[in-house]
Amino acid sequence: MTFERASGIILHPTSLPSRFGIGDLGKSAYEFIDFLARSGQKIWQVLPLGPTGYEHSPYTMNFSAFAGNPLLISLDILAEKGLLNPDELIPLPSEGDPAYARVNFAEVIPHKTKYLQQAYDRFKQAIPPEYEIFSQQQSYWLNDYALFMALHEANPDKTWNQWEPGLARRESGAVKIATEILHDSIEYHKFLQFQFFEQWTKVRRYCHGKNIKIIGDVSIYVCHHSAEVWSHPENFDLNPETLEPAWKAGVPPDYFSATGQLWGNPVYNWENLINTNFAWWVERFRATLQYVDFVRVDHFRGFEAFWRVPAGEDNAINGEWVKAPGYKLFSKLQEALGSLPILAEDLGIITSEVEAMRDHFEFPGMRILLFAFGGEADHPYLPHSYINNCIVYTGTHDNDTTVGWWLQAPQEVRQHVAQYLGYASDGDIHEISWSLMRLASASVADMAIFPLQDILSLDNGARMNDPSVTPGNWRWRYTTSELLSQELSDRLLQLTQLYNR
């Protein structure tokens, strides 16, 4: 698949303004899309949209690879539909700098859940036919997910393999009884998915009306305590006795971490996935492409070879590389779904074998400007090394903001940036994020993507995620659409037009 020359913004919906402490799919989502359109942007990139658990990571702590996050449902839209009384909606006030707000999940979750339950109580009094259509269309995953969530709430301190043995192993009798007992809770979770995808579909349709496409994100792994591992344990490498992961996913030690990264997710039973013609992966991509236009595949290198660590290890040092059937998988996806609008997250230590697989399928890879400076002139992330078929970012959700990076960059890095940009010294650079955005825009890369934090010239107080720290990530948000001013829009539009994006 070929990609047109374009630029866009990466912003997760949780970071949008709203009255209820967390971004949602209501008014501010449409205001953000309007800002994209005014600014000449053609792309909105989001992180995985699934329901999150511990520490709210959309990558490693998600309850499902198919479902949507109920916290993104707009309560105001539910009120417009008559499912809530607008006069009873109590906002969660935002305090402090509107550019540096934080999601307080401990406050947001019970607050929104109360209203979502009220909306369901009204919804079930007159269920529309569209609900039944949705349930049928999403039957591959929806019923298992809803039952999983109902059981999770009934057993809040246990992972699924610690449930009653009959439920942990999905024995038909135990599942039938639980389905009957938890009927209302199951229907509640199906209702949430119906509302989420109805709202998201309208957001996407609005994007398309403005000539904007959405890049979604598929994380390679799923959480052990998830509907997918519980409902399809044969697809994962689990201990047959305990149903715990036999091996855990991660990456080995490198320049950034002496002990590597131990994510804790179960790795795949690729032998079974091959024997089933990758049916689970086909359904996963089919579902994702119903709601986004492009798919960024996180940790792409794991489809060529993955790092697995024995269960019980405290870090990722004592692991091993194991080959994965990436060629077979992507060939099957292509056969089943046609031309694949896939973007490969190929960051980190990438081998020639990974590059060959990426290039075989003509998937564009990523270039990060924050990693480009301070080394040799042949660094692959410097713009003069780019090819057309790639995406350049100033930084991503995992990086410092550009301003935050600049404030702590060593002198030799600053000087390299200054020389590359043609400044006499690093002291002449007053707007570093816009300088790097200009550099990215001028490159030959087909796509240039910028975090909204860089467009707003925010420092690390607005960082979304620090991979070296587990607690406290995924919380940044801004609280007023007034920050997306006409002046800012005009400046971004000028940059976009200047470089034909």
Secondary structure, DSSP 8 states (H G I E B T S, - for coil): ----SEEEEE--GGGS--TTSS--SSHHHHHHHHHHHHTT--EEE----S-B-GGG-TTTSBS-SSS--GGGS-HHHHHHTTSS-GGG-------S-TTSEE--HHHHHHHHHHHHHHHHHHHTTS--HHHHHHHHHTTTTHHHHHHHHHHHHHSTTS-GGGS-HHHHTT-HHHHHHHHHHTHHHHHHHHHHHHHHHHHHHHHHHHHHHTT-EEEEEE-S---SSSHHHHH-GGGB-B-TTT-SBSEEEEE---SS-TT-EEEEEE-B-HHHHHHTTTHHHHHHHHHHTTT-SEEEETTGGGGTEEEEEETT-SSSTT-EEEE--HHHHHHHHHHHHSS--EEE---SS--HHHHHHHHHTT--EEEEGGGSSSS-TT-TTSGGG--SSEEEES--TTS--HHHHHHT--HHHHHHHHHHHT-SSGGG-S-HHHHHHHHHHHSS-SEEEEEHHHHTT--GGG----TT--TT-S-EE---GGGS-HHHHHHHHHHHHHTT-
